[in-house]
Amino acid sequence: MTSLSTTPDSASLRAGRSTQRGESVFRRLTMAAGVMVLVLLGAIAVFLIVKALPALEHDKVSFWTTQEWSPETRVFGIAALLFWTVMTSVLALVMALPVGLGVAVYITQYAPRRIATFLGYATDLLAAVPSVVYGLWGLIFLLPHLVGTQMFLSKWFGWIPLFANPNGAADQFSKSAFGAAVILGIMILPIIAAINREVLRQVDPSQKEAALALGATRWEMIRMSVLPPSRPGIISATMLALGRALGETIAVALVIANTPTISAHILTPVGATIASNIAVSFGDADSFGRSALIASGLVLFVLTLAVNLVARYVILRSGTEERSAV
Amino acid sequence: MSTLTSGSLQAEGIKHGSLPKWAIGATVVGAIAVTVVLFALTGFAGRADFLVVAAILSVVAIGIVSWQVEGKRKAVDRVATSGALLALVLTLLPLGFVIGYVIKEGKTRFNGSFLTHSMANVGPLASNGGVYHAIIGTLEQVLIASVISVPLGLLVAVYITEYGGNALATGVRFLIDVMTGIPSIVAGLFVLAFWIIALNQPFTGFAGALALAILELPIVVRTSEEMIRLVPSALREASYALGVPKWKTVLRIVLPTASTGITTGVMLAIARVIGETAPVLLVVGGNNFINNNPFSGAQGSLPLFIFQNALTSSTFNVQRAWAAALTLILVVVVLYVAARLLTRRNALARR
């Protein structure tokens, strides 16, 4: 009897030990993967800094205030690139935010369920079109079609410096910061629509029904019950879209003039963003030029990181969670 | 909705009239007519411009007419409704133009010979040549990127969901969110700085795969995490009650249950990175002939092919760019539709 009772005991003990070993191995494996993410992000920052330093040390002018980008003469600065990166992205956001939010409102509050599902797919598909395709389309289709709009803007709103065209020639309108902003706007539109759709969908339906029951029109219901609780989500979606616009490379590289000069006139053929400059200058760059481009990439990395951190912080603080991986 | 308001707000209806259904249609027609006159006077042209101006004028006109007849509240409501619809039109318009134009321009050169030939010994002024080398490059790079990022991403997702709750897991989750926002060109620059400059490696398809893996990882983690969270805890508890240890429960119960959703997520992640040009541009080298080995020698890539051909002004290059764009969009759409069809079969995500 005693001998019988000990055998299963030791067996289960042994089984237990091997299970524990399996458990701890698996746990450590997943933890190692988690730590890998930390290491990876750290490595991105470290290697960008280390490989940017050689160029920054030999820069003959101030990196932050110089507009020119000619590393071959050891003269390069981020001023114009940073200016146009922010400028084109903000303009794109100004154009895309009201429209994207409108689409999200339409899909979640107005459209019948079936149509809403279909429209959701359609906007997601728009987000899935590769940026190089947008760039090609922007270069060959959109730019020629924007000439009329640009002429209209410079003719009637030329008194605003933004739309002024000092040199005046109509055939000037080709590659411009305006074109870049429009293509960026089209590209971030589905992102704004998709994230805001998820945000607006999470509003408590009883709040909406309460507003309608009190006799509110549909718009009053949206303004009172849907938009206020969604505000953190909308702000976060906006920041994420801004981050995407800041880092967009290929589409901008194809439609912008790639001249790093600061100017207030977006219709004239000026402008180059950090990302577009990397794409265009990389081919001819020697090892010093590459180092200089890495320095500019580091600035872009910090800029997008800051924008994304703000977006996540807004979400974290509000306690809501948007579920889109876009 | 409309029957409800017209029925229940009789008192309102007495104070203010309410617009008959045809009035809205008439207003829109009026707005279009005004746009025609406007365009004739200002010499403005372009179908897209016309649509946009007519739509905006319609919204304004509906607001004014409704304000006169139905009062302020109803007018604001109508403007909001038509404004939201206008936003939708403005969003779908570019989608239609992009897809339509890519098909129209792409089909000139899109054929079997285009898909099965490379650009070896094809100059910018020759009308032949194709994307075979670029397709091989893209497929191999994306495959390697997925081989790296999918297992790693799954482990991270399991760590966050199953072993989470501590500061490290919260931090990792936060950083994954931040990683989704890293611009693709920065991922390319990192691989350039780390792999090619610091470790002194050559430009290869594998280097491109590394950059794509960095971009794919956070997407895989986010979608897998979501799917794992959807697995009912009753399934886990039943497994624990049978004496199955946690790690076996994760491997045998949780992951298989979430597998359909995870597959969908991986396919969407692949659809996202397959069109990335910027990281590939910096590290694969890019060439015109077939190189089946991603670990040695420069490789081409489909998005890179489009970019390089778009930059040169030869008609034939631009035609090739469009045909390659059509190829790329087809690949993305197939991946996307397949992922959606899979979602339909996914019992977890449907609930």
Chai-1 contact restraints between the chains, C-beta under 6 A:
chainA,res_idxA,chainB,res_idxB,connection_type,confidence,min_distance_angstrom,max_distance_angstrom,comment,restraint_id
A,T19,B,P245,contact,1.0,0.0,6.0,A-B,restraint_1
A,G22,B,W247,contact,1.0,0.0,6.0,A-B,restraint_2
A,E23,B,P245,contact,1.0,0.0,6.0,A-B,restraint_3
A,E23,B,W247,contact,1.0,0.0,6.0,A-B,restraint_4
A,F26,B,W247,contact,1.0,0.0,6.0,A-B,restraint_5
A,R27,B,Y163,contact,1.0,0.0,6.0,A-B,restraint_6
A,T30,B,L155,contact,1.0,0.0,6.0,A-B,restraint_7
A,T30,B,V158,contact,1.0,0.0,6.0,A-B,restraint_8
A,T30,B,Y159,contact,1.0,0.0,6.0,A-B,restraint_9
A,T30,B,Y163,contact,1.0,0.0,6.0,A-B,restraint_10
A,M31,B,Y159,contact,1.0,0.0,6.0,A-B,restraint_11
A,A33,B,L152,contact,1.0,0.0,6.0,A-B,restraint_12
A,A33,B,L155,contact,1.0,0.0,6.0,A-B,restraint_13
A,A33,B,V156,contact,1.0,0.0,6.0,A-B,restraint_14
A,A33,B,Y159,contact,1.0,0.0,6.0,A-B,restraint_15
A,G34,B,V156,contact,1.0,0.0,6.0,A-B,restraint_16
A,G34,B,Y159,contact,1.0,0.0,6.0,A-B,restraint_17
A,G34,B,V172,contact,1.0,0.0,6.0,A-B,restraint_18
A,V37,B,V172,contact,1.0,0.0,6.0,A-B,restraint_19
A,V37,B,L175,contact,1.0,0.0,6.0,A-B,restraint_20
A,L41,B,L175,contact,1.0,0.0,6.0,A-B,restraint_21
A,I44,B,F190,contact,1.0,0.0,6.0,A-B,restraint_22
A,F47,B,F190,contact,1.0,0.0,6.0,A-B,restraint_23
A,F47,B,A193,contact,1.0,0.0,6.0,A-B,restraint_24
A,F47,B,F194,contact,1.0,0.0,6.0,A-B,restraint_25
A,L48,B,A193,contact,1.0,0.0,6.0,A-B,restraint_26
A,K51,B,A193,contact,1.0,0.0,6.0,A-B,restraint_27
A,K51,B,I197,contact,1.0,0.0,6.0,A-B,restraint_28
A,V99,B,A87,contact,1.0,0.0,6.0,A-B,restraint_29
A,V99,B,L90,contact,1.0,0.0,6.0,A-B,restraint_30
A,G102,B,A84,contact,1.0,0.0,6.0,A-B,restraint_31
A,G102,B,A87,contact,1.0,0.0,6.0,A-B,restraint_32
A,V103,B,A87,contact,1.0,0.0,6.0,A-B,restraint_33
A,V103,B,L88,contact,1.0,0.0,6.0,A-B,restraint_34
A,V103,B,T91,contact,1.0,0.0,6.0,A-B,restraint_35
A,V105,B,A84,contact,1.0,0.0,6.0,A-B,restraint_36
A,Y106,B,A84,contact,1.0,0.0,6.0,A-B,restraint_37
A,Y106,B,L88,contact,1.0,0.0,6.0,A-B,restraint_38
A,Y110,B,A84,contact,1.0,0.0,6.0,A-B,restraint_39
A,L126,B,L95,contact,1.0,0.0,6.0,A-B,restraint_40
A,A128,B,A271,contact,1.0,0.0,6.0,A-B,restraint_41
A,A128,B,V332,contact,1.0,0.0,6.0,A-B,restraint_42
A,A128,B,Y336,contact,1.0,0.0,6.0,A-B,restraint_43
A,P130,B,G275,contact,1.0,0.0,6.0,A-B,restraint_44
A,P130,B,P303,contact,1.0,0.0,6.0,A-B,restraint_45
A,P130,B,L328,contact,1.0,0.0,6.0,A-B,restraint_46
A,V132,B,T277,contact,1.0,0.0,6.0,A-B,restraint_47
A,V132,B,P303,contact,1.0,0.0,6.0,A-B,restraint_48
A,V132,B,I306,contact,1.0,0.0,6.0,A-B,restraint_49
A,V132,B,F307,contact,1.0,0.0,6.0,A-B,restraint_50
A,V133,B,A325,contact,1.0,0.0,6.0,A-B,restraint_51
A,L136,B,I306,contact,1.0,0.0,6.0,A-B,restraint_52
A,L136,B,A310,contact,1.0,0.0,6.0,A-B,restraint_53
A,L136,B,A321,contact,1.0,0.0,6.0,A-B,restraint_54
A,L136,B,A325,contact,1.0,0.0,6.0,A-B,restraint_55
A,W137,B,V98,contact,1.0,0.0,6.0,A-B,restraint_56
A,W137,B,Y101,contact,1.0,0.0,6.0,A-B,restraint_57
A,F141,B,Y101,contact,1.0,0.0,6.0,A-B,restraint_58
A,H145,B,G46,contact,1.0,0.0,6.0,A-B,restraint_59
A,G148,B,G46,contact,1.0,0.0,6.0,A-B,restraint_60
A,I186,B,P94,contact,1.0,0.0,6.0,A-B,restraint_61
A,L189,B,T91,contact,1.0,0.0,6.0,A-B,restraint_62
A,T217,B,R73,contact,1.0,0.0,6.0,A-B,restraint_63
A,T217,B,D77,contact,1.0,0.0,6.0,A-B,restraint_64
A,R218,B,D77,contact,1.0,0.0,6.0,A-B,restraint_65
A,W219,B,V76,contact,1.0,0.0,6.0,A-B,restraint_66
A,W219,B,D77,contact,1.0,0.0,6.0,A-B,restraint_67
A,W219,B,A80,contact,1.0,0.0,6.0,A-B,restraint_68
A,G243,B,G181,contact,1.0,0.0,6.0,A-B,restraint_69
A,G247,B,P183,contact,1.0,0.0,6.0,A-B,restraint_70
A,T249,B,I185,contact,1.0,0.0,6.0,A-B,restraint_71
A,T249,B,A278,contact,1.0,0.0,6.0,A-B,restraint_72
A,I250,B,T277,contact,1.0,0.0,6.0,A-B,restraint_73
A,I250,B,A278,contact,1.0,0.0,6.0,A-B,restraint_74
A,I250,B,F307,contact,1.0,0.0,6.0,A-B,restraint_75
A,L254,B,A310,contact,1.0,0.0,6.0,A-B,restraint_76
A,A275,B,I185,contact,1.0,0.0,6.0,A-B,restraint_77
A,I278,B,I185,contact,1.0,0.0,6.0,A-B,restraint_78
A,F282,B,L282,contact,1.0,0.0,6.0,A-B,restraint_79
A,I294,B,L189,contact,1.0,0.0,6.0,A-B,restraint_80
A,I294,B,A193,contact,1.0,0.0,6.0,A-B,restraint_81
A,G297,B,V186,contact,1.0,0.0,6.0,A-B,restraint_82
A,G297,B,L189,contact,1.0,0.0,6.0,A-B,restraint_83
A,F301,B,V186,contact,1.0,0.0,6.0,A-B,restraint_84
A,T304,B,G181,contact,1.0,0.0,6.0,A-B,restraint_85
A,T304,B,P183,contact,1.0,0.0,6.0,A-B,restraint_86
A,N308,B,V178,contact,1.0,0.0,6.0,A-B,restraint_87
A,N308,B,G181,contact,1.0,0.0,6.0,A-B,restraint_88
A,R312,B,D177,contact,1.0,0.0,6.0,A-B,restraint_89
A,A325,B,I219,contact,1.0,0.0,6.0,A-B,restraint_90
A,A325,B,R222,contact,1.0,0.0,6.0,A-B,restraint_91
A,A325,B,T223,contact,1.0,0.0,6.0,A-B,restraint_92
